[in-house]
Amino acid sequence: MENVLRPLAVIGGSVVLALLLGWGVDVLLRRADERHRETPLWGLLRRCQPPLLVVLLTSLLRGTYRAVKWQVIQDHQAHIGQLLTLVLIGASAWLVVRIVSAVVQSSYTRYASATRDPARVRRVRTQVTLIMRIVTAVVVIVAVAAILLTFPGMRAIGTSMLASAGIIGIVAGVAAQATLGNLFAGFQIAFGDMVRIGDTVVVNGEWGVVEEVTLTFLTVRTWDERRITMPVSYFTSQPFENWSRGGVQMTGTVFFQLDHSAPVPLMREKLEEILLGCEAWDGRTWSLAVTDTGPTTIEVRAVVTAKDADDIWTVRCAVREQLIAWLAEDHPYALPRVAMAAAPVPSPDGQFPSNGGRPPTQREGREERESVEAQAQAPDTGRG
């Protein structure tokens, strides 16, 4: 009977005690969340309950499993203890990552709600993302090292490796030079405020929005939903356009190639009418001027403004579409014309026609037909 009650008391007691402790911690966090609604920290910490229960249960079993007095457990006591230790290390790492994530996310949420500057919010979001990745990587490395050190053979290997750590570090640094360069570039981007999540950038001629920033690479989402993944070292060594730097307001241009007779004053009036009816225009400023001229056309530039990169694209497309449609309907003469003429063909005697080889006009064709008809109706005088 004792062989049955003792295991039930040890294992069942450990499970019940772990559940009671986890429930008590959850009650305290729930009450703290109800008292402090201004901060989401306590509500986020409640998400740590699963790893906390695993840590509590594993710790209790690690300290009491020897009291079971089963022959199987006594025969494999060392292996069971090591297995519980490995589970405890992994659950502890899981719990630490959850706690740090809750603290960092709570701090970011409070900062984002108290700050009205979108640029600062994006900068903090980028830094918070990279901090979480660094903390996660450090915790995982420490947990793996602790797991390996639980094996007796790995302790001897670790001791011998420490003696040659300097040489190994030099060799690893040379071999992983590119990786380390990207790693330090990630720190520079995060805390140097070069580029942030949500920034509108132009890299390698591609326009897009920064979607993800890690310690080694950066993802840009283009306007057509493609993702461009680039090493972060590119942004520290190559020039790129950041349209969100210093403010998100944008100024855009629309160019028109028109005939010299284009009604520029009327185009200004039409441009103002188009902008007043365009919701994407922010109302700051606009202009229209002739910026260049050529032998056959003039260049007309329209300048418009918008609150961000997406709206400036919409305004430019609306201005381009509506102005061209208005010119084609009301002032078709203003659109550029391309003169098409056939190459002159010489006659059998080597002479070029007087009209330069172009097709005869309607008047010239009518005159030629009348001349042929007059010669056919003239009386024959017998003269050659």
C-alpha positions in Angstrom: 0.0 0.0 0.0 2.9 2.3 0.8 4.3 1.8 -2.7 1.1 3.2 -4.1 0.4 6.1 -1.7 3.9 7.4 -1.6 4.2 8.1 -5.4 0.7 9.6 -5.4 1.6 11.8 -2.5 4.9 13.0 -4.0 3.8 13.5 -7.6 0.2 14.5 -6.8 1.3 16.9 -4.1 3.9 18.5 -6.4 1.3 19.0 -9.1 -1.3 20.4 -6.7 1.2 22.7 -5.0 2.5 24.0 -8.4 -1.1 24.7 -9.5 -1.9 26.5 -6.2 1.3 28.7 -6.5 0.5 29.5 -10.1 -3.1 30.3 -9.3 -1.9 32.6 -6.4 0.5 34.5 -8.7 -2.2 34.9 -11.3 -4.6 36.3 -8.7 -2.0 38.8 -7.5 -1.3 39.9 -11.1 -5.0 40.2 -11.9 -5.6 42.4 -8.9 -2.6 44.6 -9.8 -3.9 44.9 -13.3 -7.3 46.1 -12.0 -5.7 48.7 -9.8 -3.3 50.0 -12.4 -5.2 50.3 -15.6 -2.7 52.9 -16.9 0.0 50.3 -17.5 -0.5 47.0 -19.4 2.5 45.3 -17.6 0.5 43.2 -15.1 -1.9 42.0 -17.8 1.1 41.0 -20.0 2.8 39.3 -17.1 -0.2 37.0 -16.8 0.9 35.4 -20.1 3.9 34.0 -18.3 1.7 31.5 -16.4 2.5 28.4 -18.7 6.3 28.6 -18.3 5.9 29.5 -14.6 3.8 26.4 -14.0 6.4 24.3 -15.7 9.2 25.8 -13.7 7.3 25.3 -10.4 6.3 21.7 -11.1 9.8 20.8 -12.4 11.5 22.3 -9.4 9.2 20.5 -6.9 9.7 17.2 -8.7 13.4 17.8 -8.9 13.6 18.0 -5.1 11.1 15.2 -4.2 11.4 12.5 -6.9 13.9 10.5 -4.7 11.2 10.1 -2.1 9.1 7.9 -4.4 11.2 4.9 -3.4 10.4 3.0 -6.6 13.1 0.6 -7.8 12.9 1.9 -11.4 13.5 5.5 -10.2 16.4 4.4 -7.9 18.0 2.5 -10.7 17.8 5.5 -13.1 18.1 8.2 -10.5 20.9 10.1 -12.2 19.2 10.1 -15.6 15.9 11.2 -14.2 17.6 14.0 -12.2 19.4 15.2 -15.3 16.2 15.1 -17.4 14.4 17.2 -14.8 17.3 19.6 -14.7 17.3 20.0 -18.5 13.5 20.7 -18.4 14.0 23.2 -15.6 16.7 25.1 -17.6 14.6 25.2 -20.7 11.5 26.3 -18.8 13.5 29.0 -16.9 14.8 30.4 -20.2 11.2 30.4 -21.6 10.0 32.2 -18.5 12.8 34.8 -18.7 12.0 35.6 -22.3 8.3 36.0 -21.5 9.0 38.3 -18.6 11.4 40.5 -20.6 9.0 40.6 -23.6 6.2 41.7 -21.3 8.3 44.5 -19.7 9.6 45.7 -23.1 6.2 45.6 -24.7 4.6 47.4 -21.8 7.2 50.2 -22.0 6.7 50.6 -25.7 2.9 50.7 -25.4 3.1 53.4 -22.8 5.6 55.4 -24.8 3.6 55.1 -28.0 0.4 56.2 -26.3 2.1 59.3 -24.7 4.1 60.4 -27.8 2.4 62.0 -30.8 5.4 62.0 -33.0 5.2 59.0 -35.4 8.9 59.2 -36.2 9.9 58.7 -32.6 7.4 55.9 -32.1 8.9 54.1 -35.2 12.4 54.6 -33.8 11.5 53.2 -30.4 9.7 50.3 -32.1 12.8 49.4 -34.1 15.0 49.6 -31.0 12.5 47.5 -28.9 12.4 44.9 -31.7 16.2 44.6 -31.8 16.5 44.6 -28.0 14.1 41.7 -27.8 16.0 39.7 -30.4 19.3 40.4 -28.6 17.8 39.3 -25.2 16.3 36.2 -26.7 19.6 35.2 -28.4 21.5 35.7 -25.2 19.1 33.7 -23.1 19.0 30.9 -25.6 22.9 30.8 -25.7 23.1 30.8 -22.0 20.5 28.1 -21.7 22.2 25.9 -24.3 25.5 26.3 -22.5 24.0 25.4 -19.2 22.4 22.3 -20.7 25.6 21.2 -22.2 27.5 21.7 -18.9 25.1 19.3 -17.2 26.8 16.5 -19.1 30.1 15.4 -17.4 31.9 15.0 -20.7 31.1 18.5 -21.8 32.6 20.0 -18.7 36.0 18.6 -19.6 35.7 19.8 -23.2 34.6 23.2 -21.9 37.7 23.5 -19.6 40.0 22.6 -22.5 38.3 25.0 -24.8 38.8 27.9 -22.4 42.5 27.5 -22.7 42.4 28.1 -26.4 39.6 30.7 -26.4 41.8 33.5 -27.6 42.9 31.6 -30.8 39.4 30.4 -31.5 38.0 33.9 -31.1 40.5 35.3 -33.6 39.8 32.5 -36.1 36.0 32.9 -35.7 36.3 36.7 -36.1 38.1 36.3 -39.4 35.8 33.6 -40.7 32.6 35.4 -39.6 33.7 38.9 -40.6 30.6 39.6 -42.8 28.3 38.2 -40.1 29.8 40.3 -37.4 29.7 43.3 -39.7 26.0 42.9 -40.2 25.6 42.4 -36.4 27.3 45.7 -35.6 25.5 47.4 -38.5 22.2 46.3 -36.8 23.2 48.0 -33.6 24.1 51.1 -35.5 20.8 51.2 -37.4 18.8 50.6 -34.2 20.4 53.2 -32.0 21.7 55.6 -34.7 18.2 56.3 -36.0 19.2 55.8 -39.6 16.2 53.8 -40.7 13.1 52.7 -38.7 10.3 50.2 -39.1 7.6 52.0 -41.2 10.0 54.3 -43.0 9.5 54.8 -46.7 12.8 54.2 -48.5 14.2 53.8 -52.0 17.0 51.2 -52.4 18.4 50.1 -55.7 15.7 52.0 -57.5 12.9 50.1 -55.6 10.3 52.1 -53.6 9.0 50.5 -50.4 8.3 50.5 -46.7 10.7 49.0 -44.1 8.7 46.1 -42.7 11.2 44.2 -40.5 14.6 45.0 -39.0 16.8 42.3 -37.4 20.4 42.1 -36.3 21.6 40.8 -39.7 19.0 41.7 -42.4 16.3 44.2 -43.2 13.1 43.6 -45.2 11.5 46.2 -47.4 7.9 45.7 -48.7 7.5 47.2 -52.1 4.3 48.8 -53.5 3.4 45.6 -55.3 3.6 43.5 -52.1 7.1 42.1 -52.9 9.7 41.7 -50.1 13.3 42.8 -50.6 15.6 41.3 -48.0 18.9 43.1 -47.7 21.8 42.9 -45.3 21.8 45.7 -42.8 25.4 46.5 -43.7 24.1 47.9 -47.0 22.4 50.7 -45.2 25.6 51.7 -43.4 27.8 51.5 -46.4 25.6 52.6 -49.4 23.6 55.7 -50.0 19.8 55.3 -49.9 16.7 57.5 -49.9 14.7 57.7 -46.7 11.5 59.7 -47.4 10.4 59.6 -43.8 13.5 61.1 -42.4 12.8 64.5 -40.9 9.1 64.3 -41.4 6.6 62.3 -43.5 5.3 65.3 -45.6 6.2 64.9 -49.3 6.5 67.2 -52.3 5.9 65.6 -55.7 6.3 66.7 -59.4 4.4 65.9 -62.6 6.0 66.7 -65.9 4.2 67.3 -69.2 5.7 67.4 -72.7 3.4 69.8 -74.7 3.2 71.9 -77.8 4.4 75.5 -77.7 0.8 76.6 -78.0 -0.3 75.0 -74.7 -2.5 77.3 -72.6 -0.3 77.5 -69.5 -2.5 80.0 -67.6 -5.6 77.8 -68.1 -3.6 74.8 -67.0 -2.9 76.5 -63.7 -6.6 77.1 -63.2 -7.4 73.5 -64.0 -4.6 72.2 -61.7 -6.0 74.2 -58.8 -9.5 72.8 -59.6 -8.2 69.3 -59.7 -6.3 69.6 -56.3 -9.4 71.1 -54.6 -11.3 68.0 -55.5 -8.5 65.6 -54.5 -8.7 64.3 -50.9 -5.1 63.2 -50.9 -3.8 66.7 -51.4 -2.9 68.3 -48.0 -3.5 71.9 -49.1 0.0 73.2 -48.4 1.1 74.4 -51.7 1.1 73.8 -55.5 2.6 75.4 -58.6 2.8 75.0 -62.4 5.6 76.5 -64.5 7.4 76.0 -67.8 10.7 74.5 -66.9 12.3 73.8 -70.3 11.7 74.3 -74.0 12.8 72.5 -77.1 12.5 72.7 -80.9 9.1 70.9 -80.9 7.8 70.8 -77.3 7.9 72.6 -74.0 8.3 71.0 -70.6 5.6 71.9 -68.0 6.2 71.0 -64.4 3.4 70.7 -61.8 4.4 70.7 -58.1 2.0 69.2 -55.5 2.2 68.3 -51.8 0.8 65.6 -49.6 1.0 64.3 -46.0 2.9 61.1 -46.8 4.4 59.0 -49.6 1.3 57.1 -50.3 -0.8 60.2 -50.7 1.8 62.0 -52.9 1.6 59.0 -55.3 -2.2 59.4 -55.4 -2.1 63.1 -56.0 0.5 62.8 -58.8 -1.5 60.1 -60.6 -4.7 62.2 -60.3 -3.1 65.4 -61.7 -1.4 63.5 -64.5 -4.6 61.7 -65.6 -7.1 64.6 -65.3 -4.9 67.2 -66.9 -4.1 65.0 -69.9 -7.8 64.2 -70.3 -8.7 67.9 -70.1 -6.1 68.9 -72.7 -7.2 66.1 -75.0 -10.8 67.2 -74.8 -10.7 71.0 -74.7 -7.2 71.9 -76.0 -6.1 69.1 -78.3 -3.7 71.4 -80.1 -1.6 71.6 -76.9 -0.6 67.9 -77.1 2.6 67.2 -79.0 2.3 66.1 -82.6 4.6 63.8 -84.5 5.0 64.7 -88.2 4.9 61.6 -90.4 6.1 61.9 -94.0 7.2 59.4 -96.7 10.7 59.5 -98.0 11.0 61.3 -101.4 11.2 58.9 -104.3 13.0 60.0 -107.5 11.4 59.7 -110.9 12.9 57.4 -113.6 14.9 60.4 -115.0 16.5 60.9 -111.5 14.5 64.0 -110.6 12.7 64.4 -107.3 9.1 65.5 -107.4 8.4 69.1 -106.6 6.4 68.1 -103.5 9.4 66.4 -101.9 7.9 62.9 -102.2 5.2 63.5 -99.7 1.6 62.2 -100.4 -0.4 64.7 -102.4 -2.9 66.8 -100.5 -6.6 66.8 -101.4 -6.3 70.0 -103.3 -3.3 68.8 -105.3 -5.1 65.5 -106.1 -8.1 67.4 -107.3 -6.0 69.8 -109.5 -4.2 66.8 -111.0 -7.4 65.0 -111.9 -8.9 68.2 -113.5 -5.7 68.6 -115.6 -5.9 65.0 -116.8 -9.6 65.4 -117.7 -8.9 68.7 -119.6 -6.2 67.0 -121.7 -8.5 64.1 -122.5 -11.3 66.5 -123.7 -9.1 68.8 -125.7 -9.6 68.5 -129.6 -6.8 66.8 -131.6 -5.2 69.5 -133.8 -2.8 67.1 -135.4 0.2 68.7 -133.9 2.7 66.6 -132.1 
